[in-house]
């Protein structure tokens, strides 16, 4: 039923909804997630193993692929590699305890990020919304380029891997380039839970993001004391308070 609903949406007129392919052997997990995401306007299809998942990926041309680390027939790492060779589509790996090795190998094979399994809609939606039809594909500030659909970041033409939260943080800062965003705004738009994220957590993620981007002198991402942060376009005046 899930497959038929998703296929009719994809093959129908204009494809206005983002399409998510879930390759996961647990049918209950797929059905529950599909029900929740379809309320958010996402067309969902499921595949119980890697072989059927690859067939669905070719037939449906999904906007995002979510694959379980426990995928049978064709394992998750080979599945990620095959999908990424065919298309520049973001592939998310669903991981639980004991999946650290698969996570490392899947990221090396081209996975965009790892997400917790059991899955949470609030964690998946930013990926899906960024890949929605008509969404802006690439943001660029100075030498930093962020591809919101492929979930890739390049600095000076060099690919830089960012964990999920840092990718979302950079995405939010780049969408608001040259504007100061408060810590409360970052909590709400990046962590999606204003009351549960400490300012120290944000500071730690900003520090890690600066390091990965080579922003050791804090000139790209500036701290506005007592307020928040500002990502500054090179050549503009961005004096931190």
N, C-alpha and C positions, 0 to 999 in steps of 0.2 A: 504493500500500500504506500509506504513512504517513497519507494522508488517511482511508482507511477505518478504520484502527486508532483514530485520534483521534476520528472521528465516532461509532464504536460506544461509545467511552468516554463521550463527552458525552451521547449519547442513551440511555445505559444507566441503571442505578439509582443515584440519590442524588448522582451527580457528586461523588465524594469526592476526585478528583485535580484539581490545577490544570491548566488547558488553555492551551497556548502555540501561537499562530499565528505561523509564520515566513513572511514574504513575501520571497523571495530567488530570483533567477534561476538560481543555481548549485545544481543538484539534489544534487550530491555533498556540498556544505556542509550542506544541509538534512538529508540522510539521516544524515550523521555526527553532527550535533548532536542529531538526534532519538534516535539510538541511545544516546548518552551521557545525555541527559536522561530517557529512559524508564527507565533504571536507577535514577534518582533519584525515580521515582514521578510523572513529569510526562507528561501526554498531549500529543502533538505532532502538528500538521498543517502541511502546507506548501503554498505557492502560488507559482508561478513568475513572476507579474507582478502589477501593482497592481489590474487589473480582477478577476482571480480572487481576489486577496487580499480585496478588499472584499466579494465574494460570500461567501467563507468567514467573514469577520468577522461578517456578518449572520446566517449560518446557525448557526455554532458558538457565538457569544457567548463568545469566549475570555477568559481572565482576564488575559492579557498578550499583546501583539503585538510582534513583533520584525521590523523592516523594513530591508532593505538600502538604503543610499544610492544604489545603482545600479539601483533597481527600474525595469523597463521598463513600457510601455503607459500606466500612470498613474504619474507620478514620485513619489518618496518624500515630498516635501513635501505635495503634493496628497493623497496617501494618508493621511498623518498627519492632515491637516485634516479629511478626510471621516470618518475613524474617530472622531476626538475630538468631532466634531459629533453623531455618533450615540450615543456612549456614553462614560462616564467611565472608560475602560479605559487603563491605562498602556501607552504606545507607546514602544518603544526603537528608536533609530536605529543601525544598524550602520555604522560609518565606518572608512575607511582613509586613507592618505595622499592629499591633494588634495581632501578632502571637507569642508573647513572651511566653505565657503559654504553647502553643503547642511545642515550641522549647525546653523548659526545660523538658517537659515530654518525648519528642522524644529522647533527648540526654540520659535521664535516661533509656529509653527502649533499647538503643544500637545504635542510630544514630551516624555516624562518625562525622558529622559536619552539620552546617546550612549554606546555601548559599542564596544569595539574589534572590528574584523573583520579576520582570523579570530576567531570567537567563542570565548570561554572559559566553560566551565560554571560555574566559581567566581564569575565576574562576573555571570552571569545568574541564578543560583539565589536570591540575596537578593530580587530583584524577584519571582520566581515564587513563592517561599515566602510572601512578604508578601501575595500575592494569592490564596493558597490558600483553598478553601472553609472558612468558619468562622474565618478569621483576623480579628483585631481590625482595624477599618477606620481609626479616627481616634484619635490620641493628642493630648492637650492638656495643656500645662504653662503656666500663666499666660496670656499672650496669644499663645502659639505653638501652632498646630495643625498636625499632620502626618498627612496621609491616606496610609496605607501602600499602598492599592490604586491610587489615581490618581497616586501619587508627586507630591503637591502639598504645599506648605508655605505657611501664612498666618501673618503676624505682625500682630496687631491688625486682622484682617480683610483685610489687604493681601497679595496673592499675592507670594511671593518664590521666584525660581528658584534652585535649588541644583544644582551639578554632582553627579554620581553619588556620588563619595566623601564629599562633605560631607553629602549626604542620608543616606547610611548611617551616618555618624558621629553626626548629630543623632538619627536613629532609635535608635541604640544608647544614647545618653545619655538620651533621653526614656524609653526602656524601663526605665532604671535611675535615674530621677529621685530626687534626694536621697540617692543612694548614691555613694560614691567608687568609680570604676572605674580600675584601674591601666593604665599604658601598655601593659603586656603583654596585658591583656584586650582593649584597643582594637585592638592589632595582630592578635590572633587573630580577633576577631569582625568587624572592619571591613575589615582588609586580608587576612585569611585566610592570613597567612603570617608567623608570629611572628618568624622569624629574619631576615627580609629588609627590615623596615621600621624606619627609624631614628626615634628619639624626636624629632629635629628635624622630620622629615616630618609627624609627628602635630601638633607645635606649630604648624607653618605652616598646616595644615588647620583647626585650632582657631581660630587668629587670623582666617582668612578667614571661617569660619562665624560667629564673633562679629560681624564687620563686617556681614555680610549680614543678620543678625538684629537689628542695631542695638544690640548688647550692648557698647557702647564702654567701659563701666566694669567689665566682667567680673563683673557681678552675677548674670547668668543661668548662664553657664558659668564656674565657678570653678576655678582651678588649685590643686591640693593638692600643695604642693612636695615633690619627691622621690618622689611616689606616682603621681599621675595627675590626673583631672579629676572634677568633680561638677556636674551640672545641678541647679540649686536651684529648687524651687517657691517663688514669691513668698509671703512671709509666714512662711516657715520659717527657722530659724536655720541658716545654712550658712557658718560661718566657715572660710575656707581656712587650712590649716596653714602 
